[in-house]
């Protein structure tokens, strides 16, 4: 049985309604700071897509920026760099949600004229395991 979902593009105009995955309390000072930060970075090319399940609940997100603006030690000019990718809760893992978010980023990169997307993988919080990307045909570059 396939699980349905919807991917929402977060923009400065809808961030208040959609919230950000890591900050759900829109009245908190943390959310206000993140919203201001997001609006400034959005102008530079930061994009966030939130994946919602069939009931409209957040089930994952992906955050990516132009490679030359990446906050990680990488040279990726001409690519979009995936900063964060998370599918949560665990019941949504291995259902294609992570793949759908990566494919969304790839489509954005193609439409904007980038060479593709890249990321740094690691086991642990807020960074993707390489397995997802390798499954999708990405290459591991040391």
N, C-alpha and C positions, 0 to 999 in steps of 0.2 A: 504494500500500500504506500503510495507516494504522498508525502506531506506537502501541502500548498503553502506558499509564502508570497510576500510582496516586498520589493526592494524600494526604499524611499531615499531620494536624494535630499540630503540636509543642506540647507542654505541659510544665510543670515535671516531671511524672512520667515522661515518655518522652524528654526531651531527651538524657539520657545514652546511650540506645540508638540514637537516630536521628541524633545529632550535629547540629551546625549547619553549614550549607553552607560558610561561610568558615573554619571551624575543625574539621577532621576528626580531629585528634589529641586524643582525650578525656582523655589523661593530661597534656596541656600546661597550664601555668599560664594561658595565654590562654583555653583552653576553660573552665577553672574560673571565671575572671573573667566570661566571657561567659554562662556558665550562671547564675551568681549574678545578674548584671544582667538576664538574661532572666526569671528567676523573679520578680524585683521588678517589672519592667515588665509582666509577664503579668497581675499583679493590677490594673494600671491599664488593661488592654485591649489591650496589644501581642499580636499574633498572627503566627505564622510557619507557613506551609504549605510543605512540601517535596514536590516532584514527583519520583517515582522511575520509571525506565524498567521495561520488562517483566522485566529481570534483577534489579531491586531496587536499581540504582545511582542515586544522586542525579543528576537532570538539570536541576534548577532549583528556585528558591524565590521566595516572595513574603513580604514583611514589611509589616504595616500596623498603624496605631494610630488611636484616636479623634482626629479632626481637631484638637481643642483641645490635644492633647498632641504634635502633630507637631513634629519637630526641624528643620523647614525654615520659612522665612519665609512662612507662609500662614495665612489666617484660614479655617478649615474646620469650625467647630462644626456638629455634626449630620451629619458625613460621616466615613467611615473614610478615612484618608490612607495611600496606598501609599508607604512609605519606600524600599523596595528591591524590585527585581524582576530576576531573572537566570535565563537559560537557558544552560546550559553542559554539555558542550562544544558547539562550533559545529555538530556533526553533528545536534544536536537543534533547531537554529533552523529556523523556517519549517515546523514540523510541528504547530503548534497548542498547544504546551506553554505558551507565554506567555499565549495566549488562555485556556487552561484555568485557569491560576493567577488571572488577572484575574476570570474568571467565578466562581471559588470565593470570592474576596474580595467580589464583588457579592452572592453568595448569603448570606454571613455578615452583610454590612451590612443586607440586607433582613430577614433573620431577627431581627436585633438592633434593628430599628426605625430605622436610620439612613436619611438621605435618599439615600444612594448612596456611591460612592467617588470620590476625586480624587487627583491626584498632581501633582508638578512634573516635567516632562520635560526631558531634555537629552541630547545625544549624549555618551556617555562612560560610564565605569564606575559601576555601582550605581544608575544612574538610567535609566529607560526612555526610549527614543526615542518621540516622540509618535505615530509611524506606527502602532504597535500599538493604542494607545487610540483613535485616529481610526478605524481599521479596525473597531473594536468599537462604534462609534457615539458615542463621547465627543465633547464639544465643546472646542475650544481657547478658553480664556479668558485674555486678556492680564492 
